[in-house]
Amino acid sequence: MRPFGIRDKIGYLFGDFGNDFTFIFASSYLMVFYTKVLGISGFAVGILFLAARVVDAFTDITMGRIVDNLRPARDGRFRPWIRRMCVPVAVASTIMYLYFVKDWPYGAKMIYVVITYLLWSSFCYTAINIPYGSMASVISPEAGERASLSTYRSVGASLASLVIGIVVPLVVYETDAQGNQLVVPERFTITAVVLGVGAVICYLLCYFLCTERVSFDKKAERQRESVGDMLKSLGRNRPLLALVCGALVLLLASMLAQTMNNYLFLDYFRNARAIAILNVITVAAMLLVAPFMSKIAIRFGKKEAGAVGMLIAAATYLTLFFLRIESIPVFMALLFVGTIGIGLFNMIIWAFITDIIDYQEVVTGKREDGTVYAIYSFARKLGQALAGGLGGFALTAIGYISDAPMQTVEVSERIYTVATLIPGICYLFVFLIMQFWYPLNKHEVEKNTRLLQERRDKL
């Protein structure tokens, strides 16, 4: 078997590139398609998104158990699912954006929306994302190499976000003679087809470039637990609980900041065009961290690097709050520093999962890659669903008037407060979780790696 190398890293990058071609497109534009093209009420869409997360509570865990307990195929335990599901997930994503559905009766449109969204999000996407995320723990047993996989995965997500954030608005919107921004229904379908094809290509590159190297014999483990016993066991997994809580708070902070930045530049700085520059700066900060992340993780440890990153982010946002900055260049310069701190955490967050999988095996003797990843994946989906409405609640609470041409000075100041103070407090809370609750520091991770290697050498 060839040794771990750049081929695996590039392959794993393409995996999340393909994931986010459909995921980020849906996160950013599916609500627009449902409301602006199909005419579905925002309330109904919100209920659908929340209900889908309830379904995910079952499908994510079920998929994790399936990949953990089925007999591996010749090409591995997790890689085969990428081969099997790459086309179904792309097709399921594409049929969510059929423009001609806008002419159907409202009841038929609602049935179409529910069926196609659940098919993509709770079944097809789950069936490829859970194995893909779990696969990092078997590509390499080394903590440093796993950290590099997490970094490359985050780079893939950043590149997908950059492509969709820049290209898609230019395609799906057009400006009329009066200067109004209009959606073009047919282009949503065309864009979905193109992104679906791109996703399949990326998934296949991930499949062919990555290799599973860590194998384990399920027969050698204890008698299979029931799902209830398994969940109780994971419920006592301190690193998993700490990371889930940290990720929930991180998502709430990041998504709230992302939502409020639109209103911040529109109503506080009164320069909407600067939002595009902000998006480029955000991705640039993430990519700046990427080349150094593996060396930082190996030298100082993943927990240590992630905690410091959250402290930098918290300090930056709280500084922005207290200084009440009015200069856009100064604001962006400080935000760039904060984004570097966030990048230190996000670039390595997926490597935390592989460490937790090892920890679970050390403590219980059972290897539960898919199940551990599924629980974390569901927690992130839940956090994203909760955060989705947080921006709207915050705007209502501060007295924002949506149909007003300009907001009052008081409301603009409150927007600035929400966009800086709340994320700053949340990032500080994540730092405290990682520093004092999450136990897998550099020493513990290296010890668990040695113990598992010794066990496998005896088999």
C-alpha positions as CSV (number, residue, x, y, z in Angstrom):
1,M,0.0,0.0,0.0
2,R,1.4,3.4,-1.0
3,P,2.3,5.7,1.9
4,F,0.1,8.7,3.0
5,G,1.0,11.8,0.9
6,I,-0.2,14.8,-1.0
7,R,-2.4,12.6,-3.2
8,D,-4.6,11.8,-0.2
9,K,-4.7,15.4,0.8
10,I,-5.8,16.7,-2.6
11,G,-8.4,13.9,-2.8
12,Y,-9.8,14.8,0.5
13,L,-10.0,18.4,-0.5
14,F,-12.0,17.5,-3.6
15,G,-14.4,15.6,-1.3
16,D,-15.6,18.7,0.5
17,F,-15.3,20.7,-2.7
18,G,-18.0,18.4,-4.1
19,N,-20.0,18.4,-0.9
20,D,-20.2,22.1,-0.8
21,F,-21.1,22.5,-4.4
22,T,-24.6,21.3,-3.4
23,F,-24.5,22.2,0.3
24,I,-23.4,25.9,0.1
25,F,-25.6,26.4,-2.9
26,A,-28.6,25.2,-0.9
27,S,-27.6,27.1,2.2
28,S,-27.3,30.4,0.3
29,Y,-29.9,30.2,-2.5
30,L,-32.5,27.5,-1.8
31,M,-34.6,29.9,0.4
32,V,-34.4,32.4,-2.4
33,F,-35.6,29.8,-5.0
34,Y,-38.4,28.7,-2.7
35,T,-39.7,32.2,-1.9
36,K,-38.8,34.2,-5.0
37,V,-39.4,31.6,-7.7
38,L,-41.9,29.1,-6.3
39,G,-43.7,31.6,-4.1
40,I,-43.6,29.5,-1.0
41,S,-44.0,31.5,2.3
42,G,-40.9,32.0,4.4
43,F,-42.7,30.6,7.4
44,A,-43.4,27.3,5.6
45,V,-39.8,27.1,4.4
46,G,-38.6,27.7,8.0
47,I,-40.8,24.9,9.3
48,L,-39.5,22.6,6.6
49,F,-35.9,23.2,7.5
50,L,-36.5,22.6,11.2
51,A,-38.6,19.5,10.5
52,A,-35.8,18.1,8.3
53,R,-33.4,18.4,11.2
54,V,-35.7,16.1,13.2
55,V,-35.6,13.6,10.4
56,D,-31.8,14.0,10.3
57,A,-31.6,12.9,14.0
58,F,-32.6,9.5,12.8
59,T,-31.0,9.3,9.3
60,D,-27.6,10.6,10.4
61,I,-27.3,8.1,13.3
62,T,-28.7,5.3,11.1
63,M,-26.1,6.0,8.4
64,G,-23.4,6.0,10.9
65,R,-24.4,2.6,12.2
66,I,-24.6,1.2,8.7
67,V,-21.1,2.2,7.7
68,D,-19.7,1.0,11.1
69,N,-21.3,-2.4,11.0
70,L,-21.6,-3.5,7.3
71,R,-18.8,-5.7,6.0
72,P,-16.2,-3.6,4.2
73,A,-16.1,-3.8,0.4
74,R,-12.8,-4.5,-1.5
75,D,-12.2,-0.8,-1.8
76,G,-12.7,-0.1,1.9
77,R,-15.3,0.6,4.5
78,F,-16.1,4.2,3.7
79,R,-14.8,4.9,0.1
80,P,-17.5,2.7,-1.6
81,W,-20.2,5.0,-0.4
82,I,-18.6,7.9,-2.2
83,R,-18.7,5.8,-5.4
84,R,-22.3,4.7,-4.8
85,M,-23.8,8.0,-3.8
86,C,-22.0,10.6,-5.9
87,V,-24.6,10.5,-8.7
88,P,-27.7,10.2,-6.5
89,V,-26.8,13.2,-4.4
90,A,-26.1,15.3,-7.5
91,V,-29.4,14.3,-9.0
92,A,-31.3,14.9,-5.8
93,S,-29.8,18.4,-5.5
94,T,-30.6,19.3,-9.1
95,I,-34.3,18.3,-8.9
96,M,-34.8,20.8,-6.0
97,Y,-34.4,23.6,-8.5
98,L,-36.8,22.8,-11.3
99,Y,-38.1,26.2,-12.4
100,F,-41.3,25.0,-14.1
101,V,-42.7,24.0,-10.8
102,K,-43.6,27.6,-10.2
103,D,-46.6,27.1,-12.5
104,W,-48.0,24.2,-10.3
105,P,-50.8,24.7,-7.8
106,Y,-49.6,25.7,-4.3
107,G,-50.4,22.4,-2.7
108,A,-48.5,20.5,-5.4
109,K,-45.5,22.9,-5.0
110,M,-45.5,22.2,-1.2
111,I,-45.5,18.4,-1.8
112,Y,-42.6,18.8,-4.3
113,V,-40.6,21.0,-1.9
114,V,-41.0,18.6,1.0
115,I,-40.2,15.4,-1.0
116,T,-37.2,16.8,-2.9
117,Y,-35.6,18.6,0.1
118,L,-35.8,15.6,2.4
119,L,-34.6,13.3,-0.4
120,W,-31.5,15.5,-0.8
121,S,-30.7,16.7,2.7
122,S,-31.8,13.8,4.9
123,F,-31.0,10.8,2.7
124,C,-28.7,11.3,-0.3
125,Y,-26.4,14.0,1.3
126,T,-26.3,12.1,4.6
127,A,-25.4,8.9,2.8
128,I,-22.3,10.4,1.3
129,N,-21.3,13.0,3.9
130,I,-21.2,10.6,6.9
131,P,-18.8,8.1,5.1
132,Y,-16.8,11.0,3.7
133,G,-16.3,12.6,7.1
134,S,-15.6,9.3,8.8
135,M,-13.0,8.3,6.2
136,A,-10.4,10.7,7.6
137,S,-9.9,8.5,10.6
138,V,-8.8,5.5,8.4
139,I,-6.8,7.3,5.8
140,S,-4.0,7.7,8.3
141,P,-3.5,6.8,12.0
142,E,-1.0,9.7,12.6
143,A,-2.4,12.8,14.4
144,G,-0.3,15.2,12.2
145,E,-1.5,13.7,9.0
146,R,-5.1,13.7,10.1
147,A,-4.6,17.4,10.9
148,S,-3.5,18.0,7.4
149,L,-6.6,16.3,6.0
150,S,-8.7,18.6,8.1
151,T,-6.9,21.6,6.7
152,Y,-7.2,20.5,3.1
153,R,-10.9,19.7,3.7
154,S,-11.4,23.3,5.0
155,V,-9.6,24.7,2.0
156,G,-11.9,22.7,-0.3
157,A,-14.9,24.2,1.5
158,S,-13.4,27.7,1.3
159,L,-12.8,27.4,-2.4
160,A,-16.4,26.1,-3.0
161,S,-17.7,29.1,-1.0
162,L,-15.6,31.5,-3.0
163,V,-16.8,30.0,-6.4
164,I,-20.5,30.0,-5.4
165,G,-20.3,33.4,-3.6
166,I,-18.8,35.1,-6.7
167,V,-20.2,33.2,-9.7
168,V,-23.7,32.3,-8.7
169,P,-25.1,35.8,-8.0
170,L,-23.8,36.9,-11.4
171,V,-25.8,34.0,-13.0
172,V,-29.1,33.8,-11.2
173,Y,-29.8,37.6,-10.9
174,E,-30.2,40.2,-13.5
175,T,-30.8,44.0,-13.3
176,D,-33.9,45.5,-15.1
177,A,-34.1,48.9,-16.7
178,Q,-35.0,50.5,-13.4
179,G,-32.0,49.0,-11.6
180,N,-33.9,46.4,-9.7
181,Q,-32.4,43.0,-8.9
182,L,-34.5,40.2,-10.4
183,V,-34.2,36.4,-10.1
184,V,-34.1,34.4,-13.3
185,P,-35.9,31.1,-12.6
186,E,-34.5,29.1,-15.5
187,R,-30.9,29.9,-14.4
188,F,-31.4,28.3,-11.0
189,T,-32.0,24.9,-12.8
190,I,-29.1,25.4,-15.1
191,T,-26.8,26.3,-12.2
192,A,-28.0,23.3,-10.2
193,V,-27.1,21.0,-13.2
194,V,-23.7,22.5,-13.6
195,L,-22.9,22.3,-9.9
196,G,-24.2,18.7,-9.7
197,V,-21.9,17.7,-12.5
198,G,-19.0,19.4,-10.8
199,A,-19.9,17.6,-7.5
200,V,-19.8,14.2,-9.2
201,I,-16.4,14.9,-10.7
202,C,-15.0,16.1,-7.3
203,Y,-16.4,13.0,-5.5
204,L,-14.8,10.7,-8.1
205,L,-11.5,12.5,-7.7
206,C,-11.8,12.0,-3.9
207,Y,-12.6,8.3,-4.4
208,F,-9.7,7.6,-6.7
209,L,-7.1,9.7,-4.9
210,C,-7.7,8.6,-1.3
211,T,-6.7,5.3,0.3
212,E,-8.0,3.7,3.5
213,R,-5.1,2.4,5.5
214,V,-6.5,1.7,9.0
215,S,-8.6,-1.4,9.2
216,F,-10.3,-3.0,12.2
217,D,-12.1,-6.3,12.7
218,K,-15.6,-5.8,14.0
219,K,-15.7,-9.5,15.0
220,A,-12.9,-8.9,17.4
221,E,-14.9,-6.3,19.4
222,R,-17.4,-7.0,22.1
223,Q,-20.9,-8.2,21.4
224,R,-22.7,-5.5,19.4
225,E,-24.5,-3.0,21.6
226,S,-28.0,-1.8,21.1
227,V,-28.5,1.7,19.7
228,G,-29.6,2.9,23.2
229,D,-26.5,1.5,24.9
230,M,-24.3,2.9,22.2
231,L,-25.8,6.4,22.6
232,K,-25.4,6.1,26.4
233,S,-21.7,5.3,25.9
234,L,-21.2,8.2,23.5
235,G,-23.1,10.4,26.0
236,R,-20.3,9.8,28.5
237,N,-17.7,10.7,25.9
238,R,-16.4,14.0,27.3
239,P,-14.4,15.1,24.3
240,L,-17.4,14.6,22.0
241,L,-19.8,16.5,24.3
242,A,-17.4,19.4,24.6
243,L,-16.8,19.6,20.8
244,V,-20.5,19.4,20.1
245,C,-21.2,22.3,22.5
246,G,-18.3,24.3,21.1
247,A,-19.4,23.7,17.5
248,L,-23.0,24.8,18.3
249,V,-21.8,28.1,19.9
250,L,-19.3,28.6,17.1
251,L,-22.0,28.2,14.4
252,L,-24.3,30.5,16.2
253,A,-21.6,33.2,16.3
254,S,-20.4,32.7,12.8
255,M,-23.8,32.6,11.1
256,L,-25.1,35.6,13.1
257,A,-22.0,37.6,12.2
258,Q,-22.4,36.6,8.5
259,T,-26.1,37.6,8.6
260,M,-25.5,40.9,10.4
261,N,-22.6,42.0,8.2
262,N,-25.0,42.5,5.4
263,Y,-27.1,45.0,7.4
264,L,-23.9,46.4,9.1
265,F,-22.4,47.6,5.8
266,L,-25.8,48.6,4.4
267,D,-27.1,50.6,7.4
268,Y,-24.1,51.4,9.6
269,F,-21.3,52.0,7.1
270,R,-23.8,52.7,4.3
271,N,-21.6,50.9,1.7
272,A,-23.2,47.7,0.4
273,R,-20.5,47.2,-2.2
274,A,-17.9,46.6,0.5
275,I,-19.6,43.3,1.4
276,A,-18.1,41.7,-1.7
277,I,-14.6,42.8,-0.5
278,L,-15.4,41.5,2.9
279,N,-16.2,38.0,1.5
280,V,-12.9,38.0,-0.4
281,I,-11.0,39.0,2.8
282,T,-12.6,36.3,4.8
283,V,-11.6,33.6,2.4
284,A,-8.1,35.1,2.0
285,A,-7.6,34.9,5.8
286,M,-8.6,31.2,5.8
287,L,-6.3,30.4,3.0
288,L,-3.5,32.3,4.6
289,V,-3.7,30.0,7.6
290,A,-3.9,26.8,5.6
291,P,-0.2,26.2,4.7
292,F,0.9,26.5,8.3
293,M,-1.9,24.6,10.0
294,S,-0.4,21.1,10.0
295,K,2.9,22.3,11.3
296,I,1.2,24.3,14.1
297,A,-1.0,21.3,15.0
298,I,2.1,18.9,15.2
299,R,4.2,21.4,17.1
300,F,1.6,22.7,19.6
301,G,-1.3,20.3,19.4
302,K,-4.8,20.6,17.9
303,K,-6.6,21.6,21.1
304,E,-4.0,24.2,21.9
305,A,-4.1,25.7,18.4
306,G,-7.9,25.8,18.3
307,A,-8.2,27.4,21.7
308,V,-5.7,30.1,20.8
309,G,-7.6,30.8,17.6
310,M,-10.9,31.3,19.5
311,L,-9.2,33.6,21.9
312,I,-7.8,35.7,19.1
313,A,-11.3,35.9,17.5
314,A,-13.0,36.8,20.8
315,A,-10.4,39.5,21.5
316,T,-10.8,41.0,18.0
317,Y,-14.6,41.1,18.0
318,L,-14.7,42.6,21.6
319,T,-12.1,45.2,20.5
320,L,-14.4,46.1,17.5
321,F,-17.3,46.5,19.9
322,F,-15.6,48.8,22.3
323,L,-13.9,51.0,19.7
324,R,-17.1,51.6,17.7
325,I,-15.0,51.9,14.5
326,E,-16.5,54.0,11.7
327,S,-13.7,53.5,9.1
328,I,-14.4,50.6,6.7
329,P,-10.6,49.9,6.0
330,V,-9.8,49.8,9.8
331,F,-12.9,47.6,10.5
332,M,-11.9,45.1,7.8
333,A,-8.2,45.1,8.9
334,L,-9.2,44.1,12.4
335,L,-11.8,41.6,11.1
336,F,-9.1,40.0,9.0
337,V,-7.1,39.3,12.2
338,G,-10.2,37.8,13.8
339,T,-10.9,35.6,10.8
340,I,-7.3,34.3,11.1
341,G,-8.2,33.2,14.6
342,I,-11.4,31.5,13.4
343,G,-9.4,29.9,10.6
344,L,-7.1,28.3,13.2
345,F,-10.1,26.6,14.7
346,N,-12.0,25.8,11.5
347,M,-9.0,24.4,9.6
348,I,-8.5,21.8,12.3
349,I,-12.0,21.1,13.5
350,W,-12.5,17.9,11.5
351,A,-9.3,16.5,13.0
352,F,-10.9,16.8,16.4
353,I,-13.4,14.2,15.3
354,T,-10.7,11.6,14.4
355,D,-9.1,12.1,17.8
356,I,-12.5,11.6,19.5
357,I,-13.0,8.4,17.4
358,D,-9.7,7.1,18.7
359,Y,-10.6,8.1,22.3
360,Q,-13.9,6.2,22.1
361,E,-12.1,3.1,20.9
362,V,-9.5,3.4,23.7
363,V,-12.2,3.7,26.4
364,T,-14.7,1.2,25.1
365,G,-12.8,-1.1,22.8
366,K,-15.3,-0.4,20.0
367,R,-14.6,1.4,16.8
368,E,-17.5,3.7,15.9
369,D,-16.1,6.0,13.2
370,G,-19.4,6.6,11.4
371,T,-21.5,6.9,14.5
372,V,-19.3,9.4,16.2
373,Y,-19.1,11.5,13.0
374,A,-22.9,11.2,12.5
375,I,-23.6,12.6,16.0
376,Y,-21.3,15.5,15.4
377,S,-22.8,16.1,11.9
378,F,-26.3,16.2,13.3
379,A,-25.2,18.7,16.0
380,R,-23.8,21.0,13.3
381,K,-27.0,20.7,11.2
382,L,-29.1,21.6,14.3
383,G,-26.8,24.5,15.1
384,Q,-27.2,25.8,11.5
385,A,-31.0,25.4,11.7
386,L,-31.2,27.3,15.0
387,A,-28.7,30.0,13.7
388,G,-30.8,30.5,10.6
389,G,-33.5,32.3,12.5
390,L,-31.3,34.0,15.0
391,G,-30.5,36.9,12.7
392,G,-34.1,37.6,12.0
393,F,-34.9,37.5,15.8
394,A,-32.0,39.9,16.5
395,L,-33.2,42.4,13.8
396,T,-36.7,42.3,15.3
397,A,-35.4,42.8,18.8
398,I,-33.4,45.9,17.9
399,G,-36.3,47.6,16.1
400,Y,-35.2,47.1,12.5
401,I,-37.8,48.2,10.0
402,S,-37.5,46.2,6.8
403,D,-39.4,48.5,4.5
404,A,-37.7,51.7,5.7
405,P,-35.3,53.3,3.2
406,M,-32.9,54.2,6.0
407,Q,-32.6,53.0,9.6
408,T,-32.4,55.4,12.5
409,V,-29.0,56.1,14.1
410,E,-30.1,54.2,17.2
411,V,-31.0,51.1,15.2
412,S,-27.7,51.3,13.2
413,E,-25.7,51.5,16.4
414,R,-27.6,48.4,17.7
415,I,-26.8,46.6,14.5
416,Y,-23.1,47.3,15.1
417,T,-23.5,46.0,18.7
418,V,-25.1,42.8,17.7
419,A,-22.6,42.2,14.9
420,T,-19.6,42.5,17.2
421,L,-20.5,42.0,20.9
422,I,-22.5,38.7,20.6
423,P,-19.9,36.9,18.3
424,G,-17.1,38.1,20.6
425,I,-18.9,36.6,23.7
426,C,-19.6,33.4,21.8
427,Y,-16.0,33.0,20.6
428,L,-14.8,33.6,24.2
429,F,-17.2,30.9,25.4
430,V,-15.8,28.4,22.8
431,F,-12.3,29.2,24.0
432,L,-13.3,28.4,27.6
433,I,-14.9,25.1,26.4
434,M,-11.8,24.0,24.5
435,Q,-9.4,25.1,27.2
436,F,-11.1,23.7,30.2
437,W,-13.6,21.1,29.1
438,Y,-12.2,19.4,26.0
439,P,-9.5,17.0,27.4
440,L,-7.6,15.8,24.3
441,N,-4.5,17.8,24.4
442,K,-1.3,17.0,22.4
443,H,-0.1,14.5,25.0
444,E,-3.4,12.6,25.3
445,V,-3.8,12.4,21.5
446,E,-0.3,10.9,21.1
447,K,-0.9,8.5,23.9
448,N,-4.1,7.2,22.4
449,T,-2.4,6.8,19.0
450,R,0.3,4.7,20.6
451,L,-2.2,2.5,22.5
452,L,-4.3,1.8,19.4
453,Q,-1.2,0.9,17.4
454,E,0.0,-1.5,20.0
455,R,-3.5,-3.2,20.0
456,R,-3.5,-3.6,16.2
457,D,0.1,-4.9,16.2
458,K,-1.1,-7.7,18.5
459,L,-3.9,-8.8,16.2
